[in-house]
Amino acid sequence: MSHRVCFYETDAMGIVHHANYIHFFENARVQWLDDHDRPYRWYVEQGIHFATTHIAVHYQSPTAFDDELEITTWLDWARGASLGMAYRIAREGETKVLGTSEHAAVDLEGRIRRIPKQRRDSLREIAARRP
């Protein structure tokens, strides 16, 4: 997935504010679900949300306004009621940021809910083929 850095995503030093990488991860995760599994809205229709339980960001070097970023996303693992995603953000092939996020499947009241078996099996198969 590509992302061109907007001016409002930068800070007073003219570089992307560190918190915005989490937004980039979130957008990439939703896009990944659209491309490789089911759209996030499908899970919502089933009464499931993926609550973020952990996120890690490893900054390698800064990015700036108007940089064209390539965000690579993959499913690292899937369990009964959770999944882990991984991210690489690069500019012109140079890694700028690496990250991971973990998500618990929850119902609309926030209670843990298992990922439907067919989806879980499919997700595990996808994770086994990760880059």
C-alpha positions as CSV (number, residue, x, y, z in Angstrom):
1,M,0.0,0.0,0.0
2,S,1.3,3.5,-0.8
3,H,0.9,6.6,1.2
4,R,2.1,10.1,0.3
5,V,2.9,12.1,3.5
6,C,0.5,15.0,4.0
7,F,1.7,18.3,5.5
8,Y,-0.6,17.9,8.5
9,E,1.1,14.6,9.4
10,T,4.4,16.4,10.1
11,D,5.6,18.2,13.2
12,A,7.5,21.5,13.8
13,M,10.7,19.9,12.6
14,G,9.1,19.0,9.2
15,I,9.1,15.2,9.8
16,V,6.3,12.8,10.3
17,H,5.1,12.9,13.9
18,H,5.9,9.6,15.5
19,A,2.2,9.0,16.5
20,N,1.1,9.1,12.8
21,Y,2.9,5.8,12.1
22,I,0.2,4.1,14.2
23,H,-2.4,5.6,11.9
24,F,-0.5,4.3,8.9
25,F,-0.4,0.8,10.5
26,E,-4.2,0.9,11.2
27,N,-5.0,1.9,7.6
28,A,-2.7,-0.8,6.3
29,R,-4.2,-3.4,8.5
30,V,-7.7,-2.6,7.3
31,Q,-6.5,-2.7,3.7
32,W,-4.7,-6.0,4.3
33,L,-8.0,-7.5,5.5
34,D,-9.8,-6.2,2.4
35,D,-7.1,-7.7,0.1
36,H,-6.3,-11.0,1.9
37,D,-9.3,-12.1,4.0
38,R,-12.6,-10.3,4.5
39,P,-13.3,-6.6,4.7
40,Y,-13.3,-5.3,8.3
41,R,-16.9,-4.3,7.8
42,W,-17.7,-8.1,7.3
43,Y,-16.4,-8.7,10.8
44,V,-18.4,-5.8,12.2
45,E,-21.5,-7.3,10.6
46,Q,-20.7,-10.5,12.5
47,G,-20.5,-8.5,15.7
48,I,-16.7,-8.6,15.9
49,H,-14.2,-5.8,16.3
50,F,-10.4,-6.2,16.6
51,A,-9.4,-4.2,19.7
52,T,-5.7,-3.3,19.7
53,T,-4.0,-4.8,22.7
54,H,-0.4,-4.1,21.9
55,I,1.6,-2.0,19.4
56,A,5.3,-1.6,18.9
57,V,7.0,0.9,16.6
58,H,10.7,0.8,15.8
59,Y,11.9,4.0,14.1
60,Q,14.8,3.6,11.8
61,S,15.0,7.0,10.1
62,P,12.6,9.9,9.6
63,T,10.2,10.6,6.8
64,A,9.0,14.0,5.7
65,F,6.2,15.9,3.9
66,D,5.5,14.6,0.4
67,D,7.5,11.4,0.8
68,E,6.0,8.5,-1.0
69,L,5.9,5.6,1.5
70,E,5.4,2.0,0.7
71,I,3.7,0.2,3.6
72,T,4.0,-3.6,3.6
73,T,1.7,-5.5,5.9
74,W,1.5,-9.2,6.8
75,L,-0.3,-11.4,9.2
76,D,2.3,-12.7,11.7
77,W,0.0,-15.1,13.5
78,A,-3.7,-15.9,14.3
79,R,-5.0,-17.6,17.4
80,G,-8.5,-18.5,18.6
81,A,-9.5,-14.9,19.5
82,S,-6.5,-12.8,18.4
83,L,-4.2,-11.9,15.7
84,G,-0.8,-10.3,15.2
85,M,0.2,-8.0,12.3
86,A,3.6,-6.8,11.2
87,Y,4.5,-3.7,9.2
88,R,7.4,-2.3,7.2
89,I,7.4,1.3,6.0
90,A,9.9,2.2,3.4
91,R,10.8,5.1,1.1
92,E,12.6,4.3,-2.1
93,G,13.4,0.8,-0.8
94,E,15.0,2.1,2.5
95,T,13.3,0.8,5.6
96,K,12.1,3.8,7.7
97,V,9.9,2.1,10.3
98,L,9.1,-1.5,11.4
99,G,6.2,-2.3,13.7
100,T,3.9,-4.9,15.1
101,S,0.4,-4.9,16.5
102,E,-1.8,-7.4,18.4
103,H,-5.6,-7.4,18.3
104,A,-8.2,-9.3,20.3
105,A,-11.5,-10.2,18.7
106,V,-14.2,-8.7,20.8
107,D,-18.0,-8.3,20.6
108,L,-19.8,-5.0,20.7
109,E,-19.7,-5.0,24.6
110,G,-15.9,-5.6,24.5
111,R,-16.0,-9.2,25.6
112,I,-13.5,-11.6,24.0
113,R,-15.0,-13.5,21.1
114,R,-13.4,-16.3,19.1
115,I,-12.7,-15.6,15.4
116,P,-15.1,-17.8,13.4
117,K,-13.4,-21.2,12.7
118,Q,-13.4,-20.9,8.9
119,R,-11.9,-17.4,9.1
120,R,-9.4,-18.5,11.8
121,D,-8.3,-21.5,9.7
122,S,-7.9,-19.3,6.6
123,L,-5.9,-16.7,8.6
124,R,-3.6,-19.3,10.0
125,E,-3.0,-20.6,6.5
126,I,-2.2,-17.1,5.3
127,A,0.2,-16.5,8.3
128,A,2.1,-19.7,7.4
129,R,2.9,-18.2,4.0
130,R,4.1,-14.8,5.4
131,P,7.1,-13.1,3.7
